[in-house]
């Protein structure tokens, strides 16, 4: 094995950086969509919606109990078969061949993210002070207004640390997207390593990039936590 070449690692660093947009796109989009679906799942489970609540609990259990890579493969190979079944049984014309690997990755990571976020959101909503809802109702707010204006902001402040961890795990998890031919940071490093046989240099480049992104995300969520904490203290005062 050739000795590690710092010069080569530095030279190829910009090439590995080309995968950053795809990495961030997968993480950000799946986080945002996962928040929406996760919130709905959390409400279904909190309010014990008949049938749906049980199905949501089963879904969360399955996602948390299986590896992300397995979920990616299930989505990648299972979605086209499911769409073809719908087209055949219902006479639909849903596109199958036009779906790109990136679309499958976004779907898989959203499915994964929603399950984990639902647990964080459910715990945060349960931790909100119920007395504040009673106070909101006493001043003329409706239950929905009190929930949106009082409970949700409190829950968001509580959930932010967990949501930050979930997002950072998504960033790192995007390294598995290369398994379905999505060219992100890890895929760029793997391609360059295969061309040059400089595997260590390329993987060091990739690790530095992931570390920088995750460090920036840690700082961002720390700032958001501090901002929401100050806002909650002002409201309490």
Backbone as CSV, one residue per row, in Angstrom:
resi,resn,N_x,N_y,N_z,CA_x,CA_y,CA_z,C_x,C_y,C_z
1,UNK,0.851,-1.203,0.000,0.000,0.000,0.000,0.882,1.247,0.000
2,UNK,0.550,2.209,-0.855,1.328,3.443,-0.937,1.175,4.247,0.339
3,UNK,2.223,5.016,0.661,2.162,5.871,1.836,1.117,6.962,1.632
4,UNK,0.554,7.409,2.753,-0.455,8.469,2.695,0.161,9.737,2.130
5,UNK,-0.519,10.337,1.165,-0.037,11.559,0.524,-0.957,12.718,0.878
6,UNK,-0.487,13.595,1.748,-1.276,14.764,2.131,-1.500,15.675,0.931
7,UNK,-0.468,15.783,0.087,-0.583,16.646,-1.086,-1.700,16.173,-2.014
8,UNK,-1.792,14.866,-2.204,-2.838,14.320,-3.079,-4.219,14.520,-2.458
9,UNK,-4.307,14.336,-1.141,-5.584,14.538,-0.452,-6.055,15.978,-0.605
10,UNK,-5.128,16.920,-0.470,-5.472,18.338,-0.618,-5.854,18.644,-2.065
11,UNK,-5.113,18.054,-3.002,-5.373,18.294,-4.425,-6.771,17.834,-4.830
12,UNK,-7.189,16.684,-4.306,-8.469,16.104,-4.701,-9.639,16.536,-3.814
13,UNK,-9.354,17.293,-2.769,-10.408,17.721,-1.843,-11.544,18.454,-2.562
14,UNK,-11.232,19.400,-3.480,-12.334,20.081,-4.190,-13.201,19.126,-5.002
15,UNK,-12.605,18.042,-5.517,-13.394,17.080,-6.287,-14.382,16.330,-5.392
16,UNK,-13.936,15.975,-4.185,-14.841,15.305,-3.247,-15.949,16.265,-2.812
17,UNK,-15.614,17.548,-2.723,-16.603,18.563,-2.335,-17.781,18.640,-3.302
18,UNK,-17.596,18.165,-4.525,-18.677,18.229,-5.514,-19.901,17.431,-5.077
19,UNK,-19.705,16.503,-4.147,-20.832,15.712,-3.667,-21.630,16.374,-2.561
20,UNK,-21.150,17.519,-2.056,-21.820,18.182,-0.931,-23.249,18.615,-1.264
21,UNK,-23.518,19.226,-2.441,-24.906,19.622,-2.724,-25.897,18.470,-2.631
22,UNK,-25.537,17.303,-3.162,-26.448,16.154,-3.086,-26.624,15.691,-1.648
23,UNK,-25.535,15.704,-0.878,-25.607,15.316,0.535,-26.553,16.231,1.299
24,UNK,-26.386,17.542,1.113,-27.230,18.504,1.827,-28.677,18.445,1.339
25,UNK,-28.868,18.240,0.047,-30.228,18.160,-0.496,-30.990,16.997,0.130
26,UNK,-30.361,15.830,0.181,-31.015,14.655,0.764,-31.349,14.904,2.224
27,UNK,-30.374,15.435,2.979,-30.572,15.629,4.417,-31.632,16.688,4.710
28,UNK,-31.558,17.827,4.033,-32.473,18.938,4.320,-33.906,18.596,3.900
29,UNK,-34.075,18.083,2.686,-35.426,17.767,2.202,-36.061,16.671,3.043
30,UNK,-35.303,15.619,3.334,-35.865,14.525,4.136,-36.142,14.972,5.567
31,UNK,-35.367,15.922,6.077,-35.623,16.444,7.419,-36.921,17.250,7.438
32,UNK,-37.103,18.117,6.449,-38.305,18.950,6.402,-39.563,18.104,6.191
33,UNK,-39.511,17.197,5.221,-40.669,16.330,4.988,-40.896,15.399,6.174
34,UNK,-39.797,14.930,6.765,-39.911,14.062,7.936,-40.547,14.767,9.116
35,UNK,-40.309,16.076,9.233,-40.931,16.844,10.313,-42.447,16.884,10.140
36,UNK,-42.898,17.115,8.908,-44.343,17.166,8.645,-45.003,15.820,8.926
37,UNK,-44.437,14.765,8.353,-45.013,13.437,8.564,-44.844,12.990,10.015
38,UNK,-43.709,13.328,10.606,-43.465,12.950,11.996,-44.446,13.611,12.946
39,UNK,-44.797,14.866,12.662,-45.770,15.572,13.496,-47.135,14.892,13.410
40,UNK,-47.526,14.528,12.191,-48.814,13.844,12.008,-48.822,12.488,12.712
41,UNK,-47.718,11.761,12.611,-47.615,10.454,13.272,-47.686,10.615,14.785
42,UNK,-46.988,11.630,15.298,-46.995,11.874,16.747,-48.404,12.165,17.249
43,UNK,-49.162,12.978,16.514,-50.531,13.299,16.920,-51.422,12.057,16.880
44,UNK,-51.257,11.237,15.836,-52.060,10.003,15.745,-51.817,9.101,16.945
45,UNK,-50.565,9.037,17.380,-50.248,8.161,18.507,-50.657,8.784,19.838
46,UNK,-50.498,10.096,19.966,-50.866,10.762,21.219,-52.362,10.684,21.480
47,UNK,-53.141,10.911,20.426,-54.596,10.930,20.573,-55.229,9.573,20.284
48,UNK,-54.368,8.551,20.117,-54.838,7.164,19.955,-55.925,7.050,18.885
49,UNK,-55.625,7.579,17.698,-56.564,7.492,16.577,-56.787,6.016,16.239
50,UNK,-58.042,5.576,16.187,-58.322,4.151,15.930,-57.634,3.648,14.662
51,UNK,-57.061,2.494,14.741,-56.373,1.796,13.646,-55.119,2.554,13.213
52,UNK,-55.280,3.829,12.848,-54.154,4.609,12.351,-53.056,4.735,13.403
53,UNK,-53.454,4.930,14.655,-52.472,5.041,15.727,-51.644,3.776,15.872
54,UNK,-52.293,2.618,15.758,-51.589,1.335,15.846,-50.659,1.133,14.654
55,UNK,-51.133,1.506,13.474,-50.304,1.384,12.279,-49.069,2.279,12.372
56,UNK,-49.253,3.478,12.903,-48.126,4.395,13.080,-47.109,3.825,14.064
57,UNK,-47.600,3.231,15.140,-46.702,2.620,16.126,-45.915,1.472,15.500
58,UNK,-46.573,0.672,14.661,-45.903,-0.433,13.976,-44.847,0.088,13.008
59,UNK,-45.192,1.143,12.287,-44.255,1.763,11.342,-43.010,2.279,12.054
60,UNK,-43.205,2.998,13.155,-42.076,3.538,13.918,-41.204,2.409,14.449
61,UNK,-41.834,1.367,14.955,-41.086,0.225,15.483,-40.256,-0.443,14.387
62,UNK,-40.840,-0.590,13.193,-40.119,-1.226,12.082,-38.919,-0.391,11.656
63,UNK,-39.124,0.908,11.498,-38.039,1.781,11.039,-36.912,1.835,12.067
64,UNK,-37.252,1.930,13.331,-36.227,2.009,14.373,-35.526,0.671,14.586
65,UNK,-36.156,-0.406,14.148,-35.591,-1.730,14.382,-34.894,-2.352,13.188
66,UNK,-34.771,-1.599,12.090,-34.099,-2.118,10.897,-33.011,-1.147,10.445
67,UNK,-31.947,-1.657,9.819,-30.857,-0.781,9.360,-31.309,0.149,8.240
68,UNK,-30.734,1.337,8.221,-31.074,2.312,7.187,-30.764,1.768,5.796
69,UNK,-29.656,1.058,5.652,-29.291,0.526,4.337,-30.358,-0.435,3.817
70,UNK,-30.904,-1.255,4.693,-31.978,-2.173,4.298,-33.201,-1.380,3.844
71,UNK,-33.530,-0.308,4.562,-34.671,0.526,4.187,-34.462,1.164,2.815
72,UNK,-33.232,1.596,2.552,-32.926,2.192,1.248,-33.153,1.182,0.129
73,UNK,-32.687,-0.035,0.328,-32.866,-1.070,-0.694,-34.340,-1.426,-0.877
74,UNK,-35.081,-1.495,0.224,-36.514,-1.810,0.123,-37.241,-0.742,-0.695
75,UNK,-36.933,0.523,-0.422,-37.557,1.618,-1.175,-37.118,1.574,-2.635
76,UNK,-35.826,1.345,-2.868,-35.277,1.377,-4.229,-35.860,0.270,-5.103
77,UNK,-35.962,-0.927,-4.549,-36.466,-2.055,-5.329,-37.978,-2.255,-5.182
78,UNK,-38.530,-1.825,-4.055,-39.943,-2.057,-3.801,-40.867,-1.027,-4.407
79,UNK,-40.430,0.238,-4.460,-41.300,1.291,-4.977,-41.706,1.062,-6.433
80,UNK,-40.770,0.735,-7.346,-41.198,0.475,-8.731,-42.202,-0.669,-8.838
81,UNK,-41.988,-1.728,-8.059,-42.928,-2.858,-8.090,-44.305,-2.437,-7.597
82,UNK,-44.322,-1.594,-6.550,-45.594,-1.122,-6.007,-46.314,-0.226,-7.011
83,UNK,-45.567,0.649,-7.671,-46.170,1.541,-8.664,-46.701,0.743,-9.849
84,UNK,-45.944,-0.250,-10.289,-46.408,-1.096,-11.392,-47.686,-1.845,-11.015
85,UNK,-47.775,-2.270,-9.756,-48.989,-2.941,-9.286,-50.185,-2.001,-9.343
86,UNK,-49.994,-0.757,-8.898,-51.076,0.231,-8.956,-51.492,0.502,-10.398
87,UNK,-50.501,0.635,-11.273,-50.814,0.883,-12.687,-51.603,-0.274,-13.294
88,UNK,-51.234,-1.479,-12.918,-51.881,-2.657,-13.486,-53.292,-2.855,-12.934
89,UNK,-53.442,-2.675,-11.625,-54.727,-2.955,-10.983,-55.738,-1.830,-11.162
90,UNK,-55.249,-0.598,-11.189,-56.160,0.542,-11.224,-56.156,1.281,-12.563
91,UNK,-55.316,0.836,-13.477,-55.275,1.476,-14.781,-54.609,2.834,-14.769
92,UNK,-53.793,3.099,-13.750,-53.100,4.380,-13.672,-51.905,4.389,-14.617
93,UNK,-51.362,5.578,-14.801,-50.181,5.739,-15.649,-49.072,6.451,-14.870
94,UNK,-48.851,6.007,-13.658,-47.811,6.629,-12.842,-46.434,6.298,-13.407
95,UNK,-45.527,7.289,-13.481,-44.197,7.025,-14.050,-43.360,6.151,-13.125
96,UNK,-42.632,5.221,-13.719,-41.754,4.341,-12.950,-40.308,4.533,-13.384
97,UNK,-40.086,4.428,-14.696,-38.721,4.483,-15.216,-38.095,5.864,-15.046
98,UNK,-38.948,6.905,-14.937,-38.420,8.266,-14.864,-37.854,8.611,-13.490
99,UNK,-38.138,7.802,-12.490,-37.659,8.103,-11.137,-36.145,7.924,-11.061
100,UNK,-35.470,8.946,-10.574,-34.008,8.912,-10.479,-33.579,8.290,-9.156
101,UNK,-32.327,7.834,-9.060,-31.824,7.337,-7.779,-31.962,8.364,-6.657
102,UNK,-31.799,9.656,-7.000,-31.939,10.699,-5.988,-33.354,10.729,-5.422
103,UNK,-34.356,10.526,-6.278,-35.747,10.509,-5.808,-35.977,9.358,-4.836
104,UNK,-35.414,8.192,-5.139,-35.539,7.052,-4.227,-34.842,7.340,-2.902
105,UNK,-33.682,8.002,-2.979,-32.950,8.340,-1.751,-33.755,9.305,-0.892
106,UNK,-34.347,10.318,-1.515,-35.167,11.277,-0.772,-36.337,10.575,-0.096
107,UNK,-36.964,9.648,-0.803,-38.090,8.907,-0.238,-37.641,8.047,0.940
108,UNK,-36.538,7.326,0.767,-36.053,6.434,1.823,-35.652,7.208,3.072
109,UNK,-34.949,8.313,2.895,-34.496,9.083,4.051,-35.654,9.818,4.720
110,UNK,-36.662,10.204,3.944,-37.850,10.817,4.543,-38.600,9.808,5.400
111,UNK,-38.759,8.603,4.877,-39.426,7.535,5.631,-38.683,7.269,6.940
112,UNK,-37.360,7.242,6.876,-36.554,7.007,8.076,-36.648,8.172,9.047
113,UNK,-36.506,9.376,8.520,-36.512,10.576,9.362,-37.841,10.770,10.072
114,UNK,-38.944,10.522,9.376,-40.270,10.735,9.961,-40.479,9.885,11.205
115,UNK,-39.997,8.657,11.179,-40.178,7.769,12.333,-39.444,8.297,13.558
116,UNK,-38.185,8.688,13.370,-37.403,9.180,14.508,-37.914,10.533,14.999
117,UNK,-38.284,11.400,14.060,-38.792,12.706,14.472,-40.129,12.585,15.194
118,UNK,-40.944,11.623,14.796,-42.241,11.465,15.459,-42.060,11.172,16.944
119,UNK,-41.044,10.390,17.286,-40.790,10.085,18.689,-40.300,11.314,19.441
120,UNK,-39.424,12.095,18.803,-38.932,13.323,19.436,-40.068,14.319,19.643
121,UNK,-40.923,14.459,18.638,-42.044,15.401,18.721,-43.074,14.927,19.739
122,UNK,-43.348,13.633,19.739,-44.329,13.089,20.690,-43.868,13.319,22.127
123,UNK,-42.591,13.077,22.390,-42.066,13.309,23.732,-42.104,14.776,24.119
124,UNK,-41.802,15.654,23.153,-41.802,17.091,23.436,-43.211,17.609,23.693
125,UNK,-44.175,17.144,22.908,-45.564,17.564,23.125,-46.071,17.078,24.476
126,UNK,-45.674,15.873,24.862,-46.088,15.340,26.156,-45.472,16.078,27.323
127,UNK,-44.306,16.716,27.076,-43.619,17.434,28.149,-44.125,18.861,28.326
128,UNK,-44.945,19.340,27.383,-45.462,20.713,27.477,-46.370,20.858,28.695
129,UNK,-46.341,22.036,29.293,-47.122,22.317,30.502,-48.610,22.404,30.157
130,UNK,-49.393,21.453,30.624,-50.832,21.446,30.333,-51.546,22.632,30.971
131,UNK,-50.970,23.174,32.044,-51.575,24.329,32.696,-51.629,25.539,31.790
132,UNK,-50.662,25.647,30.859,-50.657,26.780,29.941,-51.803,26.677,28.940
133,UNK,-52.173,25.460,28.572,-53.330,25.285,27.696,-54.602,25.724,28.411
134,UNK,-54.706,25.377,29.683,-55.865,25.803,30.466,-55.922,27.320,30.558
135,UNK,-54.753,27.949,30.720,-54.699,29.409,30.776,-55.119,30.019,29.440
136,UNK,-54.683,29.389,28.334,-55.054,29.886,27.008,-56.560,29.808,26.797
137,UNK,-57.161,28.717,27.237,-58.613,28.567,27.100,-59.354,29.583,27.960
138,UNK,-58.770,29.903,29.109,-59.434,30.832,30.029,-59.455,32.262,29.504
139,UNK,-58.516,32.603,28.594,-58.487,33.962,28.043,-59.192,34.039,26.689
140,UNK,-59.901,32.982,26.318,-60.733,33.036,25.123,-60.177,32.353,23.889
141,UNK,-58.999,31.757,23.985,-58.462,31.029,22.835,-59.227,29.724,22.642
142,UNK,-59.311,29.287,21.394,-59.850,27.955,21.132,-58.756,26.925,21.423
143,UNK,-59.140,25.661,21.472,-58.162,24.606,21.744,-57.087,24.559,20.661
144,UNK,-57.501,24.741,19.399,-56.524,24.703,18.303,-55.590,25.905,18.366
145,UNK,-56.115,27.086,18.718,-55.264,28.267,18.851,-54.263,28.095,19.987
146,UNK,-54.724,27.575,21.103,-53.831,27.349,22.233,-52.753,26.339,21.903
147,UNK,-53.127,25.308,21.143,-52.161,24.280,20.766,-51.077,24.863,19.866
148,UNK,-51.499,25.640,18.857,-50.545,26.189,17.889,-49.694,27.294,18.507
149,UNK,-50.295,28.170,19.308,-49.578,29.340,19.818,-48.820,29.077,21.117
150,UNK,-49.268,28.123,21.898,-48.662,27.892,23.212,-47.904,26.564,23.273
151,UNK,-48.581,25.485,22.946,-47.990,24.155,23.122,-46.890,23.879,22.103
152,UNK,-47.157,24.170,20.822,-46.178,23.856,19.776,-44.852,24.590,19.975
153,UNK,-44.840,25.916,20.255,-43.546,26.571,20.499,-42.787,25.973,21.681
154,UNK,-43.499,25.636,22.758,-42.846,24.996,23.902,-42.262,23.649,23.505
155,UNK,-43.046,22.875,22.765,-42.593,21.544,22.348,-41.391,21.640,21.421
156,UNK,-41.383,22.644,20.552,-40.265,22.813,19.633,-38.975,23.084,20.388
157,UNK,-39.059,23.927,21.423,-37.875,24.217,22.234,-37.353,22.955,22.909
158,UNK,-38.262,22.101,23.364,-37.865,20.848,24.018,-37.296,19.856,23.009
159,UNK,-37.874,19.835,21.809,-37.493,18.832,20.806,-36.215,19.174,20.058
160,UNK,-35.805,20.441,20.060,-34.679,20.866,19.229,-33.406,20.042,19.424
161,UNK,-32.984,19.741,20.668,-31.765,18.926,20.811,-31.874,17.580,20.104
162,UNK,-33.012,16.912,20.258,-33.200,15.622,19.590,-33.294,15.777,18.077
163,UNK,-33.971,16.827,17.628,-34.073,17.063,16.191,-32.704,17.358,15.593
164,UNK,-31.872,18.074,16.346,-30.509,18.333,15.889,-29.717,17.053,15.724
165,UNK,-29.841,16.155,16.688,-29.150,14.863,16.588,-29.656,14.051,15.401
166,UNK,-30.964,14.101,15.173,-31.538,13.367,14.038,-30.999,13.912,12.724
167,UNK,-30.904,15.243,12.622,-30.403,15.843,11.382,-28.944,15.482,11.146
168,UNK,-28.142,15.519,12.195,-26.730,15.151,12.056,-26.596,13.685,11.646
169,UNK,-27.429,12.830,12.210,-27.415,11.421,11.804,-27.844,11.257,10.346
170,UNK,-28.760,12.112,9.890,-29.148,12.079,8.481,-27.972,12.459,7.589
171,UNK,-27.243,13.500,7.986,-26.065,13.917,7.221,-25.107,12.744,7.065
172,UNK,-24.803,12.094,8.176,-23.876,10.956,8.125,-24.488,9.774,7.379
173,UNK,-25.794,9.603,7.521,-26.459,8.491,6.855,-26.495,8.615,5.347
174,UNK,-26.381,9.847,4.828,-26.398,10.019,3.371,-25.235,9.306,2.701
175,UNK,-24.219,8.942,3.476,-23.088,8.202,2.903,-23.525,6.843,2.361
176,UNK,-24.709,6.373,2.768,-25.224,5.091,2.271,-25.953,5.235,0.940
177,UNK,-26.229,6.471,0.538,-26.994,6.678,-0.695,-26.220,6.234,-1.927
178,UNK,-24.893,6.154,-1.816,-24.113,5.710,-2.972,-24.447,4.265,-3.344
179,UNK,-25.062,3.523,-2.407,-25.434,2.129,-2.673,-26.485,2.019,-3.772
180,UNK,-27.243,3.105,-4.006,-28.229,3.105,-5.092,-27.840,4.126,-6.167
181,UNK,-26.531,4.370,-6.267,-25.944,5.161,-7.354,-26.214,6.659,-7.256
182,UNK,-26.465,7.154,-6.055,-26.557,8.601,-5.852,-25.143,9.124,-5.631
183,UNK,-24.752,10.123,-6.403,-23.387,10.642,-6.307,-23.359,11.777,-5.292
184,UNK,-23.074,11.419,-4.042,-22.896,12.405,-2.978,-21.434,12.340,-2.523
185,UNK,-21.142,12.845,-1.334,-19.751,12.947,-0.885,-19.056,11.586,-0.893
186,UNK,-19.696,10.583,-0.313,-19.070,9.264,-0.227,-18.881,8.656,-1.609
187,UNK,-19.848,8.850,-2.487,-19.730,8.316,-3.844,-18.583,8.984,-4.595
188,UNK,-18.461,10.307,-4.455,-17.348,11.019,-5.091,-16.015,10.464,-4.601
189,UNK,-15.905,10.270,-3.284,-14.662,9.739,-2.717,-14.382,8.334,-3.240
190,UNK,-15.413,7.524,-3.326,-15.249,6.137,-3.784,-14.836,6.087,-5.255
191,UNK,-15.443,6.939,-6.072,-15.099,6.983,-7.497,-13.651,7.413,-7.685
192,UNK,-13.250,8.479,-6.995,-11.878,8.972,-7.106,-10.877,7.952,-6.582
193,UNK,-11.245,7.273,-5.500,-10.357,6.258,-4.938,-10.180,5.094,-5.907
194,UNK,-11.264,4.705,-6.581,-11.179,3.616,-7.548,-10.313,3.967,-8.744
195,UNK,-10.317,5.244,-9.127,-9.503,5.680,-10.269,-8.019,5.748,-9.928
196,UNK,-7.717,6.131,-8.690,-6.321,6.391,-8.311,-5.726,5.349,-7.375
197,UNK,-6.577,4.501,-6.808,-6.176,3.538,-5.770,-5.649,4.237,-4.515
198,UNK,-6.004,5.499,-4.359,-5.639,6.259,-3.156,-6.864,6.295,-2.241
199,UNK,-7.199,5.140,-1.694,-8.417,5.015,-0.894,-8.341,5.816,0.400
200,UNK,-7.206,5.742,1.084,-7.095,6.422,2.374,-7.248,7.923,2.216
201,UNK,-6.562,8.493,1.229,-6.642,9.940,1.025,-8.078,10.395,0.746
202,UNK,-8.769,9.638,-0.096,-10.130,10.030,-0.467,-11.099,9.893,0.704
203,UNK,-10.922,8.847,1.491,-11.820,8.660,2.627,-11.510,9.643,3.751
204,UNK,-10.258,10.051,3.864,-9.925,11.122,4.812,-10.582,12.425,4.364
205,UNK,-10.521,12.717,3.061,-11.205,13.906,2.534,-12.694,13.865,2.871
206,UNK,-13.321,12.710,2.631,-14.757,12.577,2.905,-15.052,12.767,4.385
207,UNK,-14.213,12.200,5.240,-14.455,12.314,6.684,-14.333,13.759,7.149
208,UNK,-13.375,14.492,6.584,-13.211,15.907,6.947,-14.442,16.705,6.523
209,UNK,-14.949,16.421,5.337,-16.133,17.130,4.844,-17.345,16.851,5.732
210,UNK,-17.571,15.578,6.057,-18.692,15.239,6.943,-18.536,15.913,8.300
211,UNK,-17.320,15.922,8.814,-17.072,16.533,10.124,-17.379,18.027,10.097
212,UNK,-16.939,18.718,9.045,-17.185,20.161,8.938,-18.689,20.438,8.857
213,UNK,-19.396,19.664,8.036,-20.843,19.860,7.906,-21.542,19.615,9.240
214,UNK,-21.187,18.521,9.902,-21.834,18.188,11.178,-21.498,19.211,12.254
215,UNK,-20.262,19.703,12.248,-19.876,20.747,13.213,-20.722,22.001,12.990
216,UNK,-20.897,22.387,11.726,-21.728,23.550,11.429,-23.173,23.341,11.858
217,UNK,-23.681,22.131,11.670,-25.054,21.829,12.090,-25.188,21.877,13.606
218,UNK,-24.171,21.397,14.315,-24.189,21.470,15.780,-24.281,22.911,16.244
219,UNK,-23.490,23.785,15.627,-23.515,25.205,15.996,-24.876,25.830,15.672
220,UNK,-25.436,25.464,14.518,-26.735,26.016,14.117,-27.821,25.630,15.111
221,UNK,-27.881,24.362,15.485,-28.926,23.919,16.407,-28.686,24.451,17.817
222,UNK,-27.427,24.637,18.200,-27.139,25.247,19.501,-27.654,26.686,19.528
223,UNK,-27.480,27.406,18.420,-27.982,28.782,18.331,-29.511,28.799,18.378
224,UNK,-30.140,27.875,17.660,-31.602,27.800,17.672,-32.132,27.474,19.067
225,UNK,-31.458,26.550,19.757,-31.874,26.198,21.118,-31.792,27.407,22.039
226,UNK,-30.691,28.165,21.939,-30.529,29.348,22.785,-31.590,30.393,22.462
227,UNK,-31.881,30.564,21.184,-32.879,31.549,20.773,-34.266,31.179,21.283
228,UNK,-34.647,29.918,21.139,-35.960,29.475,21.601,-36.048,29.510,23.123
229,UNK,-34.954,29.210,23.797,-34.951,29.251,25.262,-35.183,30.670,25.762
230,UNK,-34.531,31.647,25.125,-34.744,33.049,25.511,-36.185,33.457,25.258
231,UNK,-36.728,33.005,24.125,-38.121,33.340,23.786,-39.081,32.764,24.819
232,UNK,-38.844,31.519,25.241,-39.718,30.882,26.222,-39.612,31.568,27.584
233,UNK,-38.395,32.004,27.940,-38.228,32.700,29.230,-38.966,34.030,29.231
234,UNK,-38.967,34.723,28.089,-39.691,35.993,27.994,-41.192,35.771,28.149
235,UNK,-41.686,34.695,27.518,-43.116,34.392,27.618,-43.485,34.056,29.054
236,UNK,-42.629,33.256,29.710,-42.895,32.849,31.091,-42.887,34.046,32.030
237,UNK,-42.010,35.014,31.730,-41.941,36.204,32.571,-43.172,37.083,32.382
